Amino acid sequence: MPRRNPYLVALGERIARGRKAIRLTQAGLAERAGVNEKYLSDVECGAVNTSVLVIRAIAKGLGSTPARLLAAPEEIDSEVSALLADCSAPDRAKVLEVVRVLTAPPMQKK
């Protein structure tokens, strides 16, 4: 099995995180983006080198932009840092709490 390109894997992970953050299934995002669900799964796994047009459609389906999906984590970190720099300490704490909730693993149902 060929080794997957780390950049494509990272892109796929960002897409999957964005999809889960807005509580969409792969089927739901595939429908919004106008792509096949299996193809979206392959994109999220980093198994395919997709086109700019598909990235644009997926970004639109997520309510995002291609630039945000393609940005390296350090670019996003610097953008977030710049935005947080203008916040008061209590507001920063609230934002961090929201991020923790959004990135926490889903709770198991009993």
C-alpha positions, 0 to 999 in steps of 0.5 A: 500500500503506498504511503499517503502524502502528509499534506493530503492527510492533514487536509482531509483531517481539517475537512473531517474536523470541520464537518464534525464541528457542524455536526454533519455526516459525510453523506450530508457534506457530500450532498452539500458539496455535490460530490460522491460520499465515497469520494469525500471519504477518500478525501478525508482519509488523504487517499486522493489528490482532489481538485481545487474545484472540489476543495472549493465545493467542500469549503462552501459546504462547510461554510468555510473557504478553500484558503482556510482548509488549505492553510497550514496549522501555524497560519491558523494559529497566528490568525487566532493569536491575532484575534485573541490579542484584541480580547479581554482576559475574561473573553479569551477564557470564554473563547478557549472554553468554547474551543475545548468543548468543540475539540473534545472527543464525543461523549459515549452514550450509556 
